Amino acid sequence: MEYRTLGRSGLRVSVLTMGTMTFGGRGHFARVGATGVDEARRQVDMCLDAGVNLIDTADVYSEGMSEEIVGEVLKGRRDQMLVATKVRMAMDSGPNDAGLSRHHIISGCEASLRRLGMDHIDLYQVHEWDGVTPLEETLEALDILVRSGKVRYVGCSNYAGWQLLKALGIAERDRLPRFVSQQIYYSLQARDAEYELIPAGLDQGLGVLVWSPLAGGLLTGKFRRGHEAPAGSRQLTDWNEPPIHDQENLYDIVELLIEIGEAHGVSAAQVALAYLLGKPGVTSLVIGAKTSEQLADNLAAADLVLDDAERERLDRASQPRLLYPHWHQAKTAKDRLSEADLALLAPYL
């Protein structure tokens, strides 16, 4: 297992992170998975054996049940795994039971610690943007948690580029905790993150944790042109993350993944994961699975290396259309581009 430094911190994390959105099965999360304690323990054992040292959850997953299961299966071996969780989403129906206010962040952290049965969280992430609460208040609340020892590092998730840079600027100005990472959606199915978030991460020294790197199962090779979606797939429910904007292009990408996978004797899913691990700025992929068999297959992606020709074919098949001002910069600024710029523009020059 390879380990990469998480942003500008001194923390080293495995290139694969164990995701736990399938843990619990309470509420609408039952459409994603319903992994119980025994199966969760088997999966954690598999991840530890493979060298995975980071597990990611959130307070909202199965209404807190995911955190409870994580805490249960890590009893007696807490020091073997870094634990990341998140705050922001509604946990009850009260007027202050959601958002990134000082009230909700601090009470949310304390509730997560109780469910986890732990005295600290290694990486505490704001789960989504809150356009109502001032960023100063959000970052001050995170500062209280860091200074109290309840949180070691802080990160964000699902921010736009301007929101991320605004938060980093306020943190630097006011000497408040700086995000060490961003957790974002990024996959061969939709490379939107390359417009702003990947370049921002490279420029500002943020680690990148990728959620749903297999596009909610769309890139596993089970979704093919002319075939019905497999039974039990979340694509047969009203769970629409991630959305499919170009189904025909998705099928083209899947066929290419299958072809490359067959040449290596591996699954399409492993090829999709290996592709992302070779992209600029990516630190770790958050992988989750309904079964131990799926997890074992995903874990094997850490050892797969694609050659330049294979990566180029996948790049071409999934290449995003350049938006303004990127197409203009590719044409007129190519003599003075940074590493961050080239993360998006290099294939177009």
N, C-alpha and C positions, 0 to 999 in steps of 0.2 A: 504494500500500500504506500502510495506517495503522500507526503504531507506538505502543505503549502502554508505560508504565513498569512494570517488573516489581516489584510490591510496593513496599516502602519503599526499594528500591535506587535507584541512579541509572542502571540499565541499561534501555535501551529496546529492545523486541523487536517484531517484526512480528506482526500479529493472526493470521497463519497461520504455523505452525511445520511444518517438514518432518519427518514421522515415518519411521522406517526399520525397523520390525519386519518388513517384507517383504524386506529385504535379506538375501541369503545362501541361505536355504532349507535349512539344516542341522537335523537332528533333527526334533522335532515342529513346529518353526516352518515347515517346508515346507508345512504346511496353510494357512498365512497367505499365503505368497508365496515366490518364489525369484529375486528380482531380482539379476542379476549386475552386475559392475563397469561394463560398457558402458551398460546401461540406467540404472543408478544415476547415472552421470555425466550422462546426458541429463536425468534428472529434477532433479538438482542445478542444472544449467544453467538449466532452466525456472524453478526457484524463485528463483535469483539474479536472473534477468531480471525476475521479477515483484516483486522487492523483499523476498523472504523473507530474514531474517537470522539465523534460529535453526534448527538441525537437532538432532533428539532421537533418541538411541539408548539402548542398555543393554548391559551386559556379557553378559547371559543371552540376548539375541536371537541365534538361530542359533549358540549356543555360542561367542560372540565374533566370529563372522564378520561380523556387521553393523558392528561397530566397525572391523574391518579394512577393509571396503569404504568406510566413511565416510572413514577416513584416506587411503585411496588416491585417492578422487575429489576430496579437498580439497587434495591436494598442490599447492603453488605458489599457493594462494589461501586459505590458512587465515584470513587477516585479513578476508576477506569474509563469514565465517559464524561466529556464535557456536555453540559445541558443548556440548550437554547429554548426559550419560549417567547411568547408575544403578548402584547396588550393593545387594545383599542376598540375591539368589537363589543357589541352589546352582550352583557352577561345576565341582564335582568331587564325589567320593563321600566325602571325608575328613570327620572330625567338626568341623573348623573351616572348611569350604569354603562356608559359608552363614551368614547372619545379619548383625548389625550390631555385632559385637565390634570392638575396636580392631584386632585382628589381621586380621580379614577386610576391614574398610574400607580400611585402609592398603595391604594387599597387593592388594586388588581395584582400588584406584585406580592403583597402579603397573602392574598388568597391563593396565588399560584404556589408560593412556598409551602403553604399548608397542604395543598393537594399533592405536591411533589414529595412532601416529607423531608425537605432539605433546608439548609440554612443559607444557601446562596444560589443564585442563577449565574451561570458563566457568561451567557450572551442574552441580554434582554432587548427585544426588538419591538419597536412601535410597528404595529401590523399594517397600518394603512394611514393615509393622510387625514388630518383633521384641519379643515380650513377655518374653523371657528375659534379654536384655542390658539392664543399666541404661541409661537415657537419658543419664545423665552420661557413661558410657563412650563411647557413640555420638557425642555432641556434642564430647567431648574429642578423639576421633579426627579428626573433621571440622575441629576447630580446628588440629590439627597440620598437616593438609593445606593449610588456608588460609594459615597462617603460613609454610609452606614454599614457597608460590607455585604449588603443583600444582593448586590449586582456587581459583577467584575468588569464586563464590557457592554457597550450599548450599540445597537444597530437599527436600521430602518428597513421597511419593506413596502413595495408598491408605491414609491414616491415618483413623481415626475422629475425631470432633470432640474428645472428651476427650483422646485421645492427642496430637493436634495442640497443644491448649492446654497440656498438661503439658510438652511439649517446648519450647514458647515460654517458659513460665514458668521452667524450669530454665536455659535459655539466658540469660535476663535476669538471673536470680539469680546465676549463676556467671560471667557475662560471657563466654559462649561464643558461637560463630556462631549467628545467628538465621536460621531458614528465611526466604528471601525469597519462596518460592512453594510451592504444592502442585499436584501433577499428579493429576487426579481423573477418574473417569468421570462424564460429564454429557451427556445428550442428550434429545431429545424423546421417546425411547422410555422413558426412566427419569430422572425429575428428582429422585431421592432426595437428591442433593447439596444441594438447597435447604433441607432440614431443618436441617442444622448446618454443613456445610462452606463453603457460599457465604456465609452470615452470618458465620461465624468469619473467613473471609478478608477480608470487608469491615471487620469490627470491628478486626482485628489488622493490617490493611495487608499482606496476602499477595497476591502475584500468583496467578492461577489459570490453569494450563495444562490443557486438556481433552483427554484421550485418548479415542479412538474416538467422536468427535462424531457420526458417522453410524451408531453402534450396530453396528459390525462389518459394515456394508453393508446393514443392515436398512432404512435410511431413504433408500436411493438411488432408490427407485421400482421396483426389480426384484422386490421381494417384495410380491405383491398377493394379495388374497383370490381364491381360485379358480384361481390360477396356480402352477405348479411353480417351485421355487427354481431360479435359473439355474445352468447347469453351471459347475463350478469354485468354487461358493460355499462358504465355510467353514461355512455353516449346514448343509451336507450331510455334514460331518464331525463328529467328537466334540468339536470346539472350541466350547465353550459360553459364550464371553465376547462380549457380555453375555448373561445368561440372558433368556429371554422369559417374563414372568410373566402377560401378558394379550395373547394373540395377536390377539383380535378388536379390542381397542383399538389395537394396533399397526397393523392393516390400516386402521382409520379414520384414523389419523394419516397414513399413507402416501398415502391417497386425497386427503386435504386438501393435502398437500405437492405432489402432482401437479397438482391444480387450481390452486393458487397459482402454481406454476412455469409452467404453461401460460399464465397471464395475463401473466407477465413474459417469456415466451419463453425460460425457463431450465429446468434440470433440477430434480427434486425434491431432489437432494443439495444444490444451491446454496441452496435455500430453507431446508433444515434447518441448514446452516452459518450462514447469515445470521441466522437466528433466535437462535442461541446467541451470536453476536457482539454482539447487542443486549441480552443479559441482564446484570443487575448483577454486577459483580465479575469478569467473565471478561476475561482478558488475551489469551490466544492459543489457537487450536485446533490440535491436532497432527493433521495430515492425512497419510495414507499412501495409496499407490496401487500396484496391481500393474502398471499400464500408464501410459504418458505421456498417453494420452487421458483416463484417469480423473483424473490429476493436473491436467491443464489445466482440466478442468471444475471441480474443487474450488478451484483458485486463483482462478477467476472469481468465487467467492462473496464475495471481499473487496470487490467493487464493487456488490454487490446490497443495496439498502435496501428493507425491507418497511415498509408503512404501518401505522398504529396498528390499523386494523381487521383486517388480516391477522395481526398479532402476537396480537391478542386471540383470534382464532379458533383459532390454534395453542395459545395458553395454555389455552383451555377444553378443547380436545381431549386435552391431555396433562396436565392439572392433577392433581397428587398429592393423595391423601387426607390431610387434616391429622391428624397423630398428636398424642397428649398429650405435652407441655403446650401444643402450638401452638394447638389448637382452643380451649383455655381462654383463652390469651392474646389470641387474635383477638376473643374475646367480652368479656373483662373488662379488658384492658390497652391497648385501642386508642387511649386518650387520651395515651399516653406511649410511643411506639414509635420506635426509631432507624432509620437507613437500613439497618442490618444486619437488624433485625427485619422491615422492610417487604419485603426481598428475597424472603421467603417469604409473609408475611401480607397484603401489599397487595391481592391479588385477592380475598381473603376478607372484607374489611372492608366 
